[in-house]
Structure formats: C-alpha cells, structure tokens
Amino acid sequence: MARMFRDRHADILKRHPVWRPRMLHEILDETAAESPDRPFIITDAVTYTYADVAERSKQAAGGLAALGVAQGDHVALLMANHPDFVWIKYAISRLGAVCVPVNFLNRRDELAYVLAQSDAKVLITMDRFRDLDYLGMLDDIAPGWESAGGGDALPRLSHVVVRPDAGAVRDGVRTLADVYGDAPASVNSDAELVSDIIYTSGTTGQPKGVMMTHDMLARASFTSALTRGFDDGWRVTFSLPMYHVYGYVEGMLTAPWVGGAIIPQTAFDPAETVRAIVEHKAHDVLLVPTMTLAILEHLKASPTEMPDLVAVISSGQRSPKGIWDEIRARFGDVELTTGYGMSEVTATMALTRVGDPDDKLRETNGRMRDAGPAGSEDLRGKLVLYRVVDPQTGTVLPDGETGELQARGLCVTQGYYNKPKETEELYTADGWIHTGDLGHLVEDDYLVLDGRLKESYRCGGEQVMPTEIEDVLTAHPDVMQAHVVPVPDARMGEVGVAYIVARNGAAVTEDELVERCKNSLARFKVPKHVLFIHQADLPVTPSGRARKFLLSDRAIRELEIDA
C-alpha cells in the first residue's frame, strides 16, 4: 500500500531542506554516489542502474569532447525515448555544452530548419524511426555529410553521429559506439549556463528555440517531484517524448531527486502502457488526455488490475469534463492531477493538488505550484506567478475576469535562441511574458484556461472562443475529441469548422452534432461545418495539442474554400 501523500511530501523536504544550485549531471552523480545499484532506466530488455548511466554519460562526454565539443557548443539530439537519450543528455551537461533535442517526427525541411537555426555543431541521430529515414533526409540536406558534416548547407555542423537500428551500417558513418571515450575534465559548475534549447510545439507557426538553464530545469523537476509527492524509489512510465518538456522535466529529470526510475516507451499504445504499469510496477503514469481516453477505451474492453499504480497525471490539453470520473472507475483509487504549462516556463507551473476535490480537476487547470526550498519569497514561494491582463488595454484584471495569462519567475526563459525580435515581443514592458493563452484566476491561486488568443475568431463581428463549442461537442458520449477552427467566409468573415474524433464504433452524424450546438449555443457560435477525422490523422504537437492552423488549412482544402 502506498504511503500517504503528506508523508511522502515531508520526506522530500527532509531529503532536500535547502536549495543548492547545480548542473543536471551533478544531480545524477549525487544519486549515483548514494544509490549506485538502484535502477534508473527500466526497459523490457534491460535495466540500467544509476552507476551505469553515470559511467556511460562520462564515456559519451569523452567521445563528444574528442569531436571538439566544448562549453557553449550546441549538440542536436534526434532520438526517441531510448536509454541512449538519457546518458547523452547528461554527457552534454558534463561538457557545459547545450543540448538541442529534435522532434523525431520532423520531416526533411523541418530538420534542416532546426539544425540551421540552432547552430548545431554536432548531430546525434537515429538512422531511422518508423517510416522516417533520417540519413536519407541528411543526404538531401547536406550531401556528403558522412565526411564533410553540414557542408555549405549547414556550415556550423561539423560531425554527424548515428545510432544504428537493426541492419548494416552505411560505410563511412560514425556511430555512437565510435565516440565513447575517457571521461573529460569537469567544467566549472555553473547552474546559470544554458542547458537546453527546446523548440516550441508550434501550434500557430514556425517553432522557436526556448533557452533553458540548468537551474530552471533543476528547480522545475524538483518541484514536480515535491508537489506530486514522489516516494523513495518512485517509478514513472511515459511515452511522451523526452525532447519535449513534459516527458523531459516531469519524467526523466524528476526521478533522480528520490532515487527513482523511469520506464520510457518509444511509442504510445494503450495496451502496452497498461502492461508496462503492471509488469514494471510503475507508481505513476504521465499522460495527455488523448492518451488517457485511449487507455480508458482499452480498460473498458480489457479490465486490468494495476496494484502498484499510485498516481495519474493527465495534462497538456483540454480535458472532457467526464474524464475524471471515468479514470477513477477504470484505474481504481489513484491520485489524479492535471495542470498547465508551456516550454517558455519550463513545463508545468500550475497543477491541481493531490487530494483536491474533483471540481478542481473539472473546473480548473491547476494551482500555481508551491516549490518549497526551490521557490522564491518574491514569488510567494513559487517558481512562476501568473496574472491576467486585458489584451487590448494592458490593464491587470481581477480574479474571475478573462484576459491573457502572463507569467514571470525563476523558470521563465531568457528568450528564444537567435530570434531577437520574437524575444522582444515575448516580454511586456514590466518584465512579464505573454503566454498567448486566454484564462482567468480564481481563489487560492488556481487558474482556468479559456483558450488561445490566436485561436479565437470573429463570426459576423462576434468573437467566438472555440473551447466553448468544443465543450458542448465533447459532452456527447460518442465524441472523443473536438477541435474547432476558423475558415474564411464571404458573408460572415469567418465561420467555424469542427473536426471530430469519434469513439470506436460510434454512429454520431454531422446533423446530430450541429443540432446539439444549436440547442446550446448562440447562433454565431454554431459551426457551419462538421468534419470527421481519424485520430492518427490529427496534426498534434508533442504534448498532444492539436495544431489548429494546420487543421484550418486542411478544412480550406477539404471544403474547397477560396482563401
């Protein structure tokens, strides 16, 4: 039986009573010295202890140093949730270099953009993943990369290192096995160095590289372990990619604070997730609501006891209100949390509290996190504060009124790499950042997300918030997801198109959903079109949010609208 949250929370505070700034590899080394034989990475095939990961990271750092990587250099890492990802991350930290994790679903032009925009000196990449051939992409981007690096196309890229999958290795290719070497000399510890440049999800356009320091990531991951009440040896499973802040900060970086383990999966599958929870005795699972819904469908068909599971966090996108009752019915008596965050604030900076009444899960997106020793008195013991501002006047609004959420604090980025204009636009004159999200604050530091500034639209001069329509649609029992986007309309200026992901076996129709909206919403809010889409065809960010600008483009093509 799991210990009570308050006891687990208290033990973390005893273990870490004061905040000591440190680099990420130093946190790993402290745990490896204290508990060398504890598992850190658990897979179906092999388990790696803290001592294993620390040693492999030192060897990888030696190999990278031999390639000329030094403090401040940028190393791009194109890797699924393989164990190599973890020790390479820590290897880059040991050199004082900067990791540029790359979305492994990127296509050729997207990969070329990130490599060029980030000034990557070295690329470490898989040779392929699923149907993606990364070496073929490199052949197109920079012919001769095996010996010449990036050539004229990517002049800063000196070396490419390949993690080969099954099969023969191409002649002339430098592999991971070729770059392991003796541990390099340690860099001077400086937690204010930039550790990562993590590219934004890009729901509204071209990704931007968010700069994060070691201290930001350390404080954020510690606060996650504290507020979720990690016990000694806590095990977390997830398929969320570690190139994204959710899987990285809430997953990989949290475990060392309590000598815990991660159980990473390279792809999401509901049955495999349940199996991993059971077989590897996971205490915690990280999900986005689309994953949660898929697991609920699986558990409905194949009920499974998960006796070791203590906690479920389902966050990262808007949740259907009925999801929480269904989780309790299918998962059993687990601690449920949901939250709100973004790359620019180093992950989840608002989270419901363990033990909150269910109305907090249904009606809010979490409470500004109390960070214990990692927090600041100037921030009321938190890492990040939020305020709500009128987008037109800039007036700070009282609780209950909707406006743009703005943030400031210890975990707010210094800006976007190599994008001075966008960095300047990110900040307000008094030092807060624009989130681009619409929301409002309620009592006791809870916040409610109401939508995106750039996703609202005007139909016949009336402002429409897609989230209001989506809530009506997802309340239908046959609707798994609903995403409402605008398209041009000659008479109304813009009208709504609702993309629907239906549940398996559902027979819901377009007319039925339109009628449902007519009965619940003002006429200008009723979507003009309802289109059905398979979940696999839905363009999403790494955190599972729909890329709505791509859905708008798709709707324009499908409906043959003259844009």
Buried (B, 14 or more C-beta within 10 A) or exposed (E): EBEEBEEBBEBBEEEBEEBEBBBBBBBBBBBBEEBEEBBBBBBEEEBBBBBBBBBBBBBBBBBBBBBEBBEEBBBBBBBBBBBBBBBBBBBBBBBBBBBBBBBBBBEBEBBBBBBBBBBBBBBBBBBBBEEBEBBEBBBEBBEEBBEEBBBEBBEBBBBBBBBBEEEEBEEEBBEBEBBBBEBBEBBEEBBEBBBBBBBBBBBBEEBBBBBBBBBBBBBBBBBBBBBBBBBBBBBBBBBBBBBBBBBBBBBBBBBBBBBBBBBBBBEBBBBBBBBBBBEBBBBBBBBBBBBBBBBBBBBEEEEBEBEBBBBBBBBBBBBBBEBBEBBBEBBEEBBBBBBBBBBBBBBBBBBBBBEBEEEBBBEBBBBBBBBBBBBBEEBEBBBBBBBBBEBEEEEBBEEEEBBBBBBBBBBBBBBBBBBEEBBEEBBBEEEBBBBBBBBBBBEEBBBBBBBBBBBBBEBEEEEBBBBBBBBBBBBBEBBBBBBBBBBEBEEBBBBBBBBBBBBEEBEBEBEEBBEBBEEBBEEBBBBBBBBBBEEEEBBBBBBBBBBBBBBBBBBBEBEEBEE
